[in-house]
Amino acid sequence: MLRFRVTAPLLGVIALACSSEGVSPGAAGAGGSGGTTGDAGVAGANRGGGGGTAGSGRGGAGVDGTTCSAQAGEGGNGDGPASCDMPSYADATVASVMVGKVTITVHDTDGMPVVGTPVTVCGVDVCSHLEHADTEGVAVVNLMSAVKKPALKFGDGLVHAELAILLEDAEAGVVFPDLTLPALPAQGAPISACNTARSNGAELTLAPNATFTLDILPPYDTADTRAFRAAELPPEQFPDGIDHGAGLERIFTLAPLGAVICPPAELRLPNVAGWEPGTRVEFLVQGFGTGLEDGAQPFAPYGEWQSVATGVVDAHGETLRTTSGGLPIISNVGVRRL
């Protein structure tokens, strides 16, 4: 089974002072979003800045009896936790490139500046230091070293969504004058095996023998912050380059980012677009993680979108539900019609 790390989220990471030199991602556990500068100059450890190993947030089957064992709650043994492989999309041909000054202006879906939101440029090997949006929602990032597959990453993955945009031909610098971050619900829904977590019309259902793996590190170090949260990024507010040519029609931002679910969970999303019942759809996850080996990219190519499931609009036209495959990791989810 492939071992991997995911680099730290933008919230809960200590920013380093002044220098524009790049830093290398550090090893972490299985669960967390794509990276940024972490503790003591290290980009990552899962969702918060110190190292970490997978499994500290792992729970077996069991919720109050029903079809699960009444004795097995979160972290329990249940009837034998599932075991899953983790696909890697490592690409040894990726070349290092230079990235100039990156300037962004970020607001929420109502047009208000997202003050203080963390911002970084991070590749599969090197990350910039962490910056934060000012009172106007403006942030400037400098990375003065070569990087493989650089992406702009912004948002905290808890109060607001976290998004990534691959940077191509950015050696001369790039400006993003109009980026949107959806606010995530203040109240999340607990995630456990043999249960359905609901948030903002989205539903995540884990199998009776499911395991849920997420390092218990900031910002996901309490039961509340590890809860399921969802919000849609409206299509009219998609930033240029967000889908990297995937042709996405809807994007739903989910948290806690990087939580690994085995076997993959059933997912239902609200049919906000009003697609006809029976319409076939495809679900794709955005790649945030990097691997223990240089360049490894688990679950999806870094910064890109990978198909993990297909499904259909339900008979009532209310939800888009997975029918084949499922959600193996909590990440942003894109949907397109087949």
WOVEN-V739272 format. One record per helix or strand of 3 or more residues. SS is the DSSP state (h for helix, s for strand). FROM is the first residue (numbers start at 0). LEN is the number of residues. If there is no record, write none. Layout:
SS|FROM|LEN + SS|FROM|LEN
//
This chain:
s|22|3 + h|38|3 + s|95|12 + s|117|5 + s|137|11 + s|150|4 + s|162|4 + s|173|7 + s|195|4 + s|201|4 + s|210|3 + s|227|6 + h|234|3 + s|249|6 + s|259|11 + s|279|8 + s|304|9 + s|318|7 + s|326|3 + s|332|5
//
